[in-house]
Amino acid sequence: MSAEKVAHQLASEAKRYLASPAAVGEYLADQLILPLALAGDGSFTVAKTSAHLLTNIAVVEQFLPVRFSCEPLDGGYLIQVRG
């Protein structure tokens, strides 16, 4: 893949993220699941979910007494945890 094509894809992804109401990018969202669960209650918005995010949620719910919800919003999702 050419450098120009890589740069174009990166710019497109950055524009899409900046145009969304999301506070967190898709690559950070799955990393926040465990700290959020340990805190007990909390939420954040993400532009789109990923398989990593959903897998981390499922695993954490097996080990900690918390429940996550993933609600669609305009331009993204609200991820919430309740402990």
FILUM-265362 format. One record per residue: residue number from 1; residue in three letters; x, y, z of N, C-alpha, C in turn. Coordinates in steps of 0.02 Angstrom, whole numbers, m for minus. Layout:
<nodes>
+-----+------+--------+---------+--------+---------+----------+--------+--------+---------+--------+
! pos ! code ! n.east ! n.north !   n.up ! ca.east ! ca.north !  ca.up ! c.east ! c.north !   c.up !
+-----+------+--------+---------+--------+---------+----------+--------+--------+---------+--------+
! NUM !  ALA !      X !       Y !      Z !       X !        Y !      Z !      X !       Y !      Z !
...
+-----+------+--------+---------+--------+---------+----------+--------+--------+---------+--------+
</nodes>
This chain:
<nodes>
+-----+------+--------+---------+--------+---------+----------+--------+--------+---------+--------+
! pos ! code ! n.east ! n.north !   n.up ! ca.east ! ca.north !  ca.up ! c.east ! c.north !   c.up !
+-----+------+--------+---------+--------+---------+----------+--------+--------+---------+--------+
!   1 !  MET !     42 !     m58 !      0 !       0 !        0 !      0 !     45 !      62 !      0 !
!   2 !  SER !     28 !     110 !    m40 !      69 !      170 !    m45 !     60 !     215 !     16 !
!   3 !  ALA !    109 !     256 !     28 !     107 !      303 !     84 !     48 !     351 !     76 !
!   4 !  GLU !     33 !     371 !     15 !     m23 !      416 !      2 !    m89 !     384 !     21 !
!   5 !  LYS !    m97 !     319 !      6 !    m159 !      285 !     22 !   m166 !     277 !     98 !
!   6 !  VAL !   m111 !     261 !    132 !    m112 !      256 !    205 !   m132 !     324 !    236 !
!   7 !  ALA !   m102 !     377 !    211 !    m117 !      444 !    237 !   m190 !     463 !    224 !
!   8 !  HIS !   m216 !     445 !    166 !    m285 !      460 !    149 !   m333 !     423 !    197 !
!   9 !  GLN !   m319 !     358 !    210 !    m360 !      320 !    256 !   m358 !     349 !    326 !
!  10 !  LEU !   m299 !     367 !    348 !    m291 !      397 !    415 !   m329 !     462 !    420 !
!  11 !  ALA !   m324 !     504 !    370 !    m360 !      568 !    370 !   m435 !     557 !    372 !
!  12 !  SER !   m459 !     507 !    334 !    m531 !      492 !    334 !   m555 !     469 !    402 !
!  13 !  GLU !   m516 !     425 !    434 !    m534 !      402 !    501 !   m534 !     459 !    552 !
!  14 !  ALA !   m484 !     502 !    548 !    m479 !      559 !    594 !   m538 !     607 !    585 !
!  15 !  LYS !   m556 !     621 !    523 !    m614 !      665 !    510 !   m678 !     635 !    537 !
!  16 !  ARG !   m687 !     569 !    527 !    m748 !      536 !    551 !   m751 !     539 !    627 !
!  17 !  TYR !   m695 !     527 !    661 !    m693 !      530 !    734 !   m707 !     601 !    759 !
!  18 !  LEU !   m675 !     650 !    729 !    m684 !      719 !    752 !   m755 !     745 !    739 !
!  19 !  ALA !   m788 !     718 !    689 !    m857 !      739 !    674 !   m908 !     705 !    720 !
!  20 !  SER !   m887 !     652 !    754 !    m934 !      615 !    797 !   m937 !     647 !    866 !
!  21 !  PRO !   m991 !     632 !    903 !    m996 !      658 !    971 !   m958 !     616 !   1022 !
!  22 !  ALA !   m921 !     566 !    999 !    m888 !      519 !   1043 !   m831 !     550 !   1084 !
!  23 !  ALA !   m828 !     531 !   1147 !    m773 !      555 !   1190 !   m712 !     510 !   1184 !
!  24 !  VAL !   m723 !     448 !   1161 !    m671 !      397 !   1160 !   m669 !     365 !   1091 !
!  25 !  GLY !   m610 !     351 !   1065 !    m603 !      316 !   1002 !   m613 !     241 !   1011 !
!  26 !  GLU !   m626 !     206 !    956 !    m640 !      135 !    960 !   m582 !      94 !    987 !
!  27 !  TYR !   m520 !     117 !    978 !    m462 !       79 !   1002 !   m448 !      91 !   1076 !
!  28 !  LEU !   m473 !     143 !   1104 !    m465 !      156 !   1176 !   m523 !     126 !   1215 !
!  29 !  ALA !   m581 !     122 !   1186 !    m641 !      100 !   1221 !   m633 !      33 !   1256 !
!  30 !  ASP !   m605 !     m16 !   1221 !    m598 !      m82 !   1252 !   m548 !     m81 !   1310 !
!  31 !  GLN !   m501 !     m34 !   1310 !    m452 !      m29 !   1364 !   m482 !       3 !   1427 !
!  32 !  LEU !   m537 !      37 !   1421 !    m568 !       71 !   1478 !   m618 !      28 !   1516 !
!  33 !  ILE !   m634 !     m31 !   1490 !    m686 !      m72 !   1520 !   m667 !     m95 !   1591 !
!  34 !  LEU !   m607 !    m122 !   1601 !    m588 !     m146 !   1667 !   m583 !     m89 !   1718 !
!  35 !  PRO !   m548 !     m33 !   1703 !    m547 !       21 !   1753 !   m616 !      48 !   1770 !
!  36 !  LEU !   m659 !      52 !   1719 !    m727 !       77 !   1731 !   m765 !      28 !   1776 !
!  37 !  ALA !   m757 !     m37 !   1764 !    m790 !      m87 !   1805 !   m765 !     m85 !   1876 !
!  38 !  LEU !   m700 !     m76 !   1886 !    m673 !      m72 !   1953 !   m697 !     m10 !   1990 !
!  39 !  ALA !   m710 !      43 !   1954 !    m736 !      104 !   1984 !   m809 !      94 !   2007 !
!  40 !  GLY !   m845 !      49 !   1975 !    m913 !       33 !   1995 !   m965 !      60 !   1948 !
!  41 !  ASP !   m969 !     125 !   1941 !   m1018 !      156 !   1898 !   m983 !     206 !   1853 !
!  42 !  GLY !  m1009 !     213 !   1792 !    m980 !      261 !   1747 !  m1004 !     251 !   1676 !
!  43 !  SER !   m984 !     296 !   1632 !   m1005 !      291 !   1563 !   m957 !     331 !   1519 !
!  44 !  PHE !   m959 !     316 !   1454 !    m924 !      355 !   1404 !   m957 !     343 !   1337 !
!  45 !  THR !   m944 !     386 !   1290 !    m970 !      378 !   1223 !   m915 !     358 !   1175 !
!  46 !  VAL !   m933 !     318 !   1126 !    m886 !      294 !   1076 !   m921 !     297 !   1008 !
!  47 !  ALA !   m882 !     312 !    956 !    m910 !      319 !    889 !   m938 !     254 !    862 !
!  48 !  LYS !   m901 !     199 !    873 !    m926 !      133 !    852 !   m896 !      80 !    897 !
!  49 !  THR !   m933 !      26 !    903 !    m909 !      m30 !    945 !   m864 !     m74 !    903 !
!  50 !  SER !   m825 !    m115 !    938 !    m781 !     m163 !    904 !   m790 !    m231 !    937 !
!  51 !  ALA !   m765 !    m282 !    905 !    m767 !     m349 !    934 !   m726 !    m351 !    999 !
!  52 !  HIS !   m671 !    m315 !   1001 !    m630 !     m312 !   1062 !   m670 !    m282 !   1120 !
!  53 !  LEU !   m705 !    m228 !   1107 !    m745 !     m196 !   1159 !   m798 !    m243 !   1186 !
!  54 !  LEU !   m835 !    m275 !   1142 !    m889 !     m320 !   1164 !   m861 !    m382 !   1200 !
!  55 !  THR !   m804 !    m406 !   1178 !    m773 !     m463 !   1211 !   m749 !    m444 !   1281 !
!  56 !  ASN !   m717 !    m386 !   1287 !    m694 !     m364 !   1353 !   m753 !    m354 !   1401 !
!  57 !  ILE !   m807 !    m327 !   1376 !    m867 !     m319 !   1418 !   m891 !    m388 !   1443 !
!  58 !  ALA !   m896 !    m436 !   1398 !    m920 !     m503 !   1416 !   m874 !    m536 !   1468 !
!  59 !  VAL !   m809 !    m529 !   1459 !    m761 !     m560 !   1505 !   m765 !    m526 !   1574 !
!  60 !  VAL !   m765 !    m461 !   1576 !    m767 !     m425 !   1640 !   m831 !    m441 !   1677 !
!  61 !  GLU !   m887 !    m446 !   1642 !    m950 !     m463 !   1676 !   m949 !    m533 !   1707 !
!  62 !  GLN !   m905 !    m577 !   1682 !    m899 !     m644 !   1711 !   m860 !    m644 !   1777 !
!  63 !  PHE !   m818 !    m594 !   1786 !    m775 !     m592 !   1845 !   m794 !    m541 !   1898 !
!  64 !  LEU !   m829 !    m489 !   1879 !    m847 !     m437 !   1927 !   m923 !    m428 !   1930 !
!  65 !  PRO !   m948 !    m406 !   1987 !   m1020 !     m398 !   1995 !  m1045 !    m332 !   1964 !
!  66 !  VAL !  m1035 !    m325 !   1899 !   m1057 !     m266 !   1862 !  m1095 !    m287 !   1800 !
!  67 !  ARG !  m1134 !    m241 !   1773 !   m1170 !     m252 !   1710 !  m1160 !    m191 !   1666 !
!  68 !  PHE !  m1143 !    m205 !   1604 !   m1133 !     m152 !   1554 !  m1194 !    m148 !   1509 !
!  69 !  SER !  m1205 !     m89 !   1483 !   m1255 !      m80 !   1430 !  m1222 !     m40 !   1374 !
!  70 !  CYS !  m1245 !     m52 !   1314 !   m1219 !      m19 !   1255 !  m1279 !       7 !   1215 !
!  71 !  GLU !  m1294 !      71 !   1223 !   m1353 !      101 !   1193 !  m1335 !     144 !   1133 !
!  72 !  PRO !  m1370 !     134 !   1077 !   m1355 !      176 !   1018 !  m1375 !     249 !   1030 !
!  73 !  LEU !  m1333 !     293 !   1005 !   m1346 !      365 !   1006 !  m1338 !     390 !    934 !
!  74 !  ASP !  m1357 !     452 !    921 !   m1342 !      481 !    856 !  m1267 !     486 !    848 !
!  75 !  GLY !  m1241 !     451 !    800 !   m1169 !      454 !    786 !  m1125 !     414 !    832 !
!  76 !  GLY !  m1153 !     368 !    870 !   m1111 !      328 !    914 !  m1150 !     285 !    963 !
!  77 !  TYR !  m1117 !     269 !   1019 !   m1146 !      226 !   1070 !  m1128 !     252 !   1139 !
!  78 !  LEU !  m1173 !     242 !   1186 !   m1160 !      257 !   1256 !  m1146 !     191 !   1291 !
!  79 !  ILE !  m1087 !     185 !   1320 !   m1067 !      126 !   1358 !  m1073 !     145 !   1431 !
!  80 !  GLN !  m1114 !     106 !   1468 !   m1124 !      119 !   1539 !  m1110 !      56 !   1579 !
!  81 !  VAL !  m1087 !      66 !   1640 !   m1078 !       10 !   1686 !  m1112 !      28 !   1752 !
!  82 !  ARG !  m1142 !     m22 !   1781 !   m1173 !      m15 !   1847 !  m1148 !     m72 !   1890 !
!  83 !  GLY !  m1126 !     m54 !   1950 !   m1099 !     m105 !   1996 !  m1142 !    m117 !   2055 !
+-----+------+--------+---------+--------+---------+----------+--------+--------+---------+--------+
</nodes>
